[in-house]
Amino acid sequence: MQQEEFDNTMPPGRPLWLDLLTLTASVFMGIIAGSIVASITIPFVLQIPVDQIPDILMGSLSHPKTGAVLRYIQFWTSGLGFLGGGWFFLAKVVRSIHQIGLDVKSLPKPLWLSLALGSMVMLLPATEWLQWLNNQIVFPEALSAVEANLRFLQKTNMDQIKLMIEPNNPDVWPYTLITIAILPAVGEELVFRGALQNLMIRKFGVKPGIVLTALTFTLIHRQFYNILPMLALSLLLGYVYYLTGSLLTTIAMHLINNALSLFMVYYFGWTDEVTTPEFSLPISLLTAALGIYMLFLLQKLIDSEHVE
C-alpha cells in the first residue's frame, strides 16, 4: 500500500504538528508570493493602469478585463501556492516522486484506471442532488444570523467565480480550463492527498486519515452550501488514492470533475440560484450505484493481486 512507502521517508519521531505547520507555511508563502508576482506584472501583461487594479478587485469599478485580472491572480496564487507549496513540502519528506504516485510507473493498470475515472463520472449526477439538498438546509431562528452570514459568504465566493469564468464568453474557455480546472486539480491533490492524507493516515490510521483530509479539503473552500458534494468527492479521491497509491490518478479524477463543471456552465448557462439538477433523481441514483460498484470492483481487483 502507498502508506507504507510514505512512512519510510518520514524523519523518525517528527511530530505531526510540525509537518502540518511546515505544509501550511509552504502553501501560504506560495500564495503570498503569487499575489506579489501577479500584482507587479498585471499592468504589463493585461495593460491595466496600476491605480485601477484595487478598484477592480474590490468590485467598485466595472472593467471589461475584470475576469482576466481574477484569472491571472488565480493562475499565480494557485500555481505558487498549492502546486509550488505542495511540491516544496513533498520534496523535503519523500525520496522520489514514485513514493507519492506522481510518476507514470505508478499509474494503475488500464482497467483499474478506467474504473477509478469511471466512478468519478458516474457519481457526478448524484453530487448535483447533494448540492440541491445542501441548499435546503434552514437554520433555527436563533441561528438566523449565522445562516445569513454563511449564505452571504457563499454568494460572495460564487460571484467572484462567475466573474472569473465569464459564462457568457466561451472564448475564455482555454484560460478558465487552466486556472479553474488544471492548476487546482494538480495543486490540491499534491497538498491534500499527496501530503496531508499521508500525514493523517500515518498518525490516525486509514479511515480517520481519509475522513480528516476530506473534511479539511471541504472546509478550506469556505462554501457551506457546497459541503455535501465537496465532501463526497473528496472522500472518493482519498479512497482511490489509498487503493491505487497513484496521485496521477486522483489528479485526473479531480481534473475531470473541474472540467465537466466548467463545461456545464458554458453549455447550460450560469444560474445564481440552485435549481433542480439537470439529471433526474432515478438516473442519478442509478449512476451513483454504478459508480459505487466500480469502486468495489476496483478494491476487489487490487486486493486479489496483493493476495497473489
Summary of the structure (lengths in Angstrom):
residues: 308
radius of gyration: 20.3
end to end distance: 14.5
largest distance: 66.5
contacts: 957
relative contact order: 0.14
helix: 81%
strand: 0%
